[in-house]
C-alpha cells in the first residue's frame, strides 16, 4: 500500500475512534484526526502514549474534558470500575451528579450565549484571523440566521448553524472518501443531507438542516445527526432524537478563533450583512454562501486540507459590502 493509502487508512481509523468512542461531532473530529495523523499518531496506542499536555498542543480545539476522554479511550490500561455503595450499586459523586444535572436540566439563557462582537471598522480592517474552515462557516451561518430569524434567540442560531456546518462537512467527507454514507441522514438528488421524517429549515441560503421545536420558547434546535448515527452503529435501529446544545457550539467557536478574533470576525460579518440587508431585504441571504467561499482560508486539496488553519482577512469580508456607508 502506498504512503497515501496508509495515511488515508490511518485517518479513517482515527476519525472512527473520535466519532464513535469519544463521541465527538464529525465537524469537530475531522481537523483533530488530521492533526493527530500529521503528528505521527496513527493508532489508538500511539495517541494513548501521549501526555495531556502533548495532546493539547496537537489538538488545541479540544477542551479539557474532551482531551481527558480521548486519552482515557486510547490508554492501554483497563478502566477502573466505579466505587460501589453498601447496596452494591455504583456510587454517584456529588461532583458528577451536579455536572449531569446542570448539563441536562438547566434552562437555556440565550443572552449568555450571544457571541462577542466588535464593530470598530478600524480594528476590523487591521485584523487577519487564523482559523480552519469549519468554525468560519459556522460563524457565518449563525450570523445569517440571527438576521433571518431574530426572534429565535442566540441558542437556536448557534444550534442550527452547527447543524448546517456538520451537514456540509459530511457531504465533503463523502466526496473525498473519508465518510461512506450514513444511516440517519439520507442525501437527496441534490446531495443535501435531509433525514427522513423530520422538518427542515434552510440555513445559510443553501443548506437544509433537520430541526425540532424548542420547548422553552420560539425557535428550533438543529438535530445532532452524528450522535444519532452513533446510536445506529451501536445497533439501535430507532435512535433517540438528539439536538445540538448551543453552549457547546459557542465554546467551540471561542476555542477555534480565540475570544478576541471571534469578536472581530463576528463584527465584520455583521457589518457585511447590514449593508446588503438594507438593499436586498428579501434576497440577501442567498449571497451568504458566496461570501463565505470568497474569504475562507486557502488549504490543501482533499484529505490533506482537513483541519488546516489559514488566514481570514477581515478587510476582505468588509469588501463584500454593497455600500460601506450603509452599515455605520
C-alpha positions as MATLAB code, in Angstrom:
seq = 'XXXXXXXXXXXXXXXXXXXXXXXXXXXXXXXXXXXXXXXXXXXXXXXXXXXXXXXXXXXXXXXXXXXXXXXXXXXXXXXXXXXXXXXXXXXXXXXXXXXXXXXXXXXXXXXXXXXXXXXXXXXXXXXXXXXXXXXXXXXXXXXXXXXXXXXXXXXXXXXXXXXXXXXXXXXXXXXXXXXXXXXXXXXXXXXXXXXXXXXXXXXXXXXXXXXXXXXXXXXXXXXXXXXXXXXXXXXXXXXXXXXXXXXXXXXXXXXXXXXXXXXXXXXXXXXXXXXXXXXXXXXXXXXXXXXXXXXXXXXXXXXXXXXXXXXXXXXXXXXXXXXXXXXX';
ca = [
       0.000    0.000    0.000;
       1.321    3.486   -0.838;
       2.068    6.127    1.764;
      -1.070    7.964    0.671;
      -3.060    4.778    1.171;
      -1.594    4.260    4.624;
      -2.364    7.859    5.561;
      -5.949    7.543    4.359;
      -6.459    4.313    6.305;
      -4.963    5.838    9.455;
      -7.117    8.945    9.087;
     -10.248    6.810    8.780;
      -9.287    4.750   11.852;
      -8.629    7.824   13.998;
     -11.778    9.526   12.717;
     -13.839    6.466   13.665;
     -12.232    6.492   17.120;
     -13.100   10.158   17.679;
     -16.700    9.952   16.481;
     -17.600    6.543   17.924;
     -15.575    6.098   21.112;
     -15.012    9.744   22.065;
     -18.441   10.795   20.737;
     -17.180   13.974   19.066;
     -19.242   15.529   16.254;
     -17.902   14.854   12.775;
     -17.231   18.529   12.061;
     -15.020   18.742   15.175;
     -13.405   15.334   14.612;
     -12.108   15.943   11.098;
      -9.468   18.597   11.950;
      -8.475   16.718   15.122;
      -7.979   13.451   13.224;
      -5.926   15.243   10.589;
      -3.704   16.877   13.228;
      -3.114   13.580   15.046;
      -2.150   11.721   11.869;
       0.127   14.551   10.709;
       1.971   14.260   14.024;
       2.500   10.532   13.541;
      -0.270    9.429   15.909;
      -1.801    6.924   13.530;
      -3.040    4.332   16.031;
      -5.024    4.269   19.253;
      -1.936    3.117   21.167;
       0.243    5.977   19.910;
      -2.377    8.538   20.910;
      -2.732    6.962   24.366;
       1.025    7.170   24.935;
       0.973   10.971   24.755;
       0.509   13.175   27.809;
      -2.433   15.533   28.137;
      -0.087   18.472   27.605;
       1.232   16.988   24.356;
      -2.278   16.226   23.108;
      -3.367   19.782   23.909;
      -0.526   21.178   21.769;
      -1.544   18.942   18.862;
      -5.315   19.410   19.281;
      -5.875   22.914   20.731;
      -9.540   22.891   19.663;
     -10.379   20.194   22.238;
     -11.370   21.276   25.739;
     -10.037   19.604   28.892;
     -12.953   17.189   29.192;
     -12.563   16.073   25.577;
      -8.796   15.642   25.985;
      -9.335   13.523   29.087;
     -11.867   11.397   27.212;
      -9.518   10.936   24.254;
      -6.610    9.845   26.416;
      -8.786    7.533   28.523;
     -10.227    5.848   25.444;
      -6.776    5.407   23.904;
      -4.975    4.313   27.070;
      -3.957    0.671   27.127;
      -4.611    0.405   30.868;
      -8.002   -1.108   31.830;
     -10.685    1.191   33.092;
     -11.257    1.213   36.814;
     -14.675    0.161   37.983;
     -16.633    2.911   39.705;
     -16.829    2.730   43.506;
     -19.885    0.926   44.815;
     -22.108    1.704   47.738;
     -23.036   -0.716   50.504;
     -26.031   -1.823   48.404;
     -23.765   -2.837   45.536;
     -24.947   -0.044   43.224;
     -22.446    2.347   41.655;
     -21.833    5.356   43.884;
     -22.729    8.793   42.487;
     -20.285   11.517   43.459;
     -21.607   14.981   44.204;
     -19.397   16.448   41.502;
     -20.666   14.047   38.836;
     -24.303   14.473   39.835;
     -24.047   18.255   39.842;
     -22.477   18.290   36.380;
     -25.077   15.934   34.918;
     -27.994   17.947   36.263;
     -26.515   21.225   35.079;
     -25.780   19.855   31.626;
     -29.198   18.294   31.082;
     -31.774   20.233   33.032;
     -30.625   23.845   33.381;
     -32.776   26.296   31.386;
     -31.020   27.875   28.424;
     -30.390   31.613   28.725;
     -29.989   32.991   25.211;
     -28.384   36.205   26.457;
     -25.467   34.216   27.887;
     -24.951   32.534   24.520;
     -24.614   35.708   22.463;
     -21.245   35.931   20.749;
     -18.797   38.768   21.461;
     -18.724   41.437   18.782;
     -16.507   44.376   17.769;
     -17.926   46.900   15.288;
     -14.976   49.309   15.149;
     -14.121   49.353   11.450;
     -10.552   50.500   12.018;
      -9.855   47.496   14.253;
     -11.664   45.121   11.905;
      -9.719   46.179    8.798;
      -6.376   45.503   10.505;
      -7.284   42.009   11.697;
      -6.285   38.772    9.983;
      -7.546   35.737   11.897;
      -6.040   32.251   11.726;
      -8.689   29.542   11.732;
      -9.834   26.476    9.826;
     -12.894   26.425    7.611;
     -15.490   24.693    9.812;
     -15.739   27.356   12.555;
     -15.729   30.166    9.979;
     -18.624   28.501    8.164;
     -20.423   28.064   11.489;
     -19.961   31.736   12.397;
     -21.226   32.898    9.002;
     -24.265   30.632    9.313;
     -25.063   31.832   12.848;
     -24.853   35.468   11.726;
     -27.151   34.870    8.763;
     -29.676   33.016   10.952;
     -29.612   35.841   13.504;
     -30.871   38.253   10.859;
     -33.286   35.826    9.209;
     -34.905   34.667   12.460;
     -34.296   37.402   15.062;
     -36.975   36.096   17.462;
     -35.424   32.645   17.802;
     -32.617   33.660   20.161;
     -28.865   33.036   20.109;
     -29.295   29.433   21.263;
     -31.266   28.468   18.174;
     -28.930   30.381   15.868;
     -25.879   28.518   17.188;
     -27.528   25.092   17.214;
     -28.838   25.473   13.669;
     -25.510   26.877   12.437;
     -23.667   23.888   13.858;
     -26.115   21.526   12.150;
     -25.530   23.321    8.842;
     -21.740   23.100    9.186;
     -21.960   19.413   10.135;
     -24.109   18.704    7.069;
     -21.597   20.432    4.799;
     -18.745   18.529    6.478;
     -20.449   15.169    5.946;
     -21.018   15.961    2.284;
     -17.371   16.982    1.830;
     -16.109   13.929    3.735;
     -18.098   11.653    1.438;
     -16.779   13.400   -1.666;
     -13.141   12.709   -0.753;
     -13.717    9.212    0.613;
     -13.384    9.823    4.358;
     -17.036    9.002    5.073;
     -19.086    6.378    3.246;
     -22.771    7.091    3.718;
     -24.891    7.441    6.843;
     -27.909    5.567    8.128;
     -29.717    8.611    9.525;
     -29.169   11.422    7.018;
     -30.118   10.380    3.512;
     -28.776   12.532    0.700;
     -31.390   13.703   -1.773;
     -30.950   14.117   -5.516;
     -29.033   17.367   -4.952;
     -26.654   15.754   -2.469;
     -28.135   17.514    0.557;
     -28.278   15.803    3.933;
     -32.007   15.509    4.630;
     -33.028   12.982    7.333;
     -36.287   11.241    6.602;
     -39.320   12.148    8.669;
     -38.045   15.430   10.128;
     -38.915   19.026    9.382;
     -36.146   21.028    7.767;
     -35.081   24.653    7.748;
     -32.948   26.383    5.112;
     -29.789   27.702    6.748;
     -27.038   29.738    5.161;
     -29.051   30.144    1.974;
     -28.155   26.691    0.594;
     -28.221   24.042    3.353;
     -31.332   22.259    4.623;
     -30.980   21.083    8.233;
     -33.264   18.795   10.232;
     -34.907   20.537   13.187;
     -37.046   20.023   16.275;
     -39.025   22.730   18.022;
     -37.593   24.318   21.175;
     -39.590   23.516   24.262;
     -38.779   26.710   26.164;
     -39.520   29.438   23.591;
     -39.975   30.214   19.911;
     -37.366   28.659   17.676;
     -35.770   25.348   16.781;
     -32.771   23.179   17.589;
     -30.633   21.552   14.924;
     -30.620   17.758   15.105;
     -27.326   16.136   16.101;
     -27.141   13.682   13.211;
     -23.676   12.463   14.264;
     -24.929   11.470   17.728;
     -27.947    9.711   16.240;
     -25.690    7.939   13.754;
     -23.586    6.541   16.604;
     -26.739    5.027   18.089;
     -27.490    3.264   14.808;
     -23.918    1.959   14.602;
     -24.367    0.600   18.128;
     -27.364   -1.425   16.963;
     -30.273    0.895   17.755;
     -32.494    0.864   14.673;
     -34.729    3.598   16.117;
     -32.283    6.175   17.544;
     -33.286    8.658   20.214;
     -33.654   12.190   18.887;
     -30.606   14.270   19.814;
     -30.202   18.011   19.326;
     -27.105   20.179   19.286;
     -26.612   22.117   22.520;
     -25.746   25.760   21.763;
     -23.373   26.159   24.724;
     -21.087   23.560   23.165;
     -21.177   25.412   19.851;
     -20.285   28.729   21.478;
     -17.391   27.136   23.374;
     -16.142   25.560   20.145;
     -16.127   28.916   18.351;
     -14.271   30.631   21.198;
     -11.608   27.902   21.189;
     -11.279   27.940   17.406;
     -10.929   31.711   16.939;
      -9.870   32.941   20.351;
     -12.298   35.362   22.005;
     -10.663   38.496   20.584;
     -10.613   37.365   16.951;
     -14.082   35.833   17.281;
     -15.483   39.227   18.269;
     -13.736   40.993   15.389;
     -14.650   38.475   12.674;
     -18.209   38.434   14.015;
     -18.290   42.223   13.704;
     -17.010   42.121   10.132;
     -19.746   39.669    9.121;
     -22.361   41.772   10.931;
     -21.388   44.935    9.025;
     -21.405   42.982    5.768;
     -24.923   41.649    6.348;
     -26.277   45.043    7.408;
     -25.146   46.632    4.152;
     -26.929   44.061    1.996;
     -29.964   43.761    4.269;
     -30.868   47.385    3.562;
     -30.580   46.985   -0.209;
     -31.996   43.455   -0.638;
     -34.147   42.733    2.443;
     -35.698   39.586    0.948;
     -32.871   38.037   -1.062;
     -29.551   38.969    0.547;
     -29.233   35.605    2.354;
     -28.818   33.833   -0.994;
     -25.446   35.579   -1.308;
     -24.122   34.404    2.069;
     -22.535   31.166    0.880;
     -20.639   33.084   -1.796;
     -19.290   35.485    0.829;
     -18.008   32.589    2.912;
     -16.378   30.918   -0.106;
     -14.770   34.225   -1.047;
     -12.968   34.673    2.276;
     -12.462   31.144    3.630;
      -8.857   30.045    4.260;
      -6.835   28.581    1.416;
      -5.965   24.979    2.308;
      -4.515   21.892    0.637;
      -6.862   19.893   -1.563;
      -8.608   16.757   -0.303;
      -7.666   14.887    2.866;
      -4.524   16.945    3.387;
      -6.635   20.041    3.897;
      -8.759   18.718    6.763;
      -8.103   20.749    9.872;
      -5.641   23.135    8.256;
      -5.697   26.672    9.542;
      -5.379   29.582    7.192;
      -5.631   33.351    7.080;
      -9.011   35.092    7.087;
      -8.755   38.790    6.269;
     -11.499   40.810    7.916;
     -10.863   43.570    5.393;
     -11.767   41.091    2.650;
     -15.057   40.410    4.448;
     -15.840   44.131    4.536;
     -15.017   44.438    0.843;
     -18.106   42.368    0.035;
     -20.347   45.130    1.359;
     -22.656   46.659   -1.214;
     -22.375   50.081    0.413;
     -19.966   50.574    3.360;
     -21.735   53.757    4.474;
     -24.999   51.861    4.985;
     -23.533   49.720    7.766;
     -22.436   52.588   10.004;
];
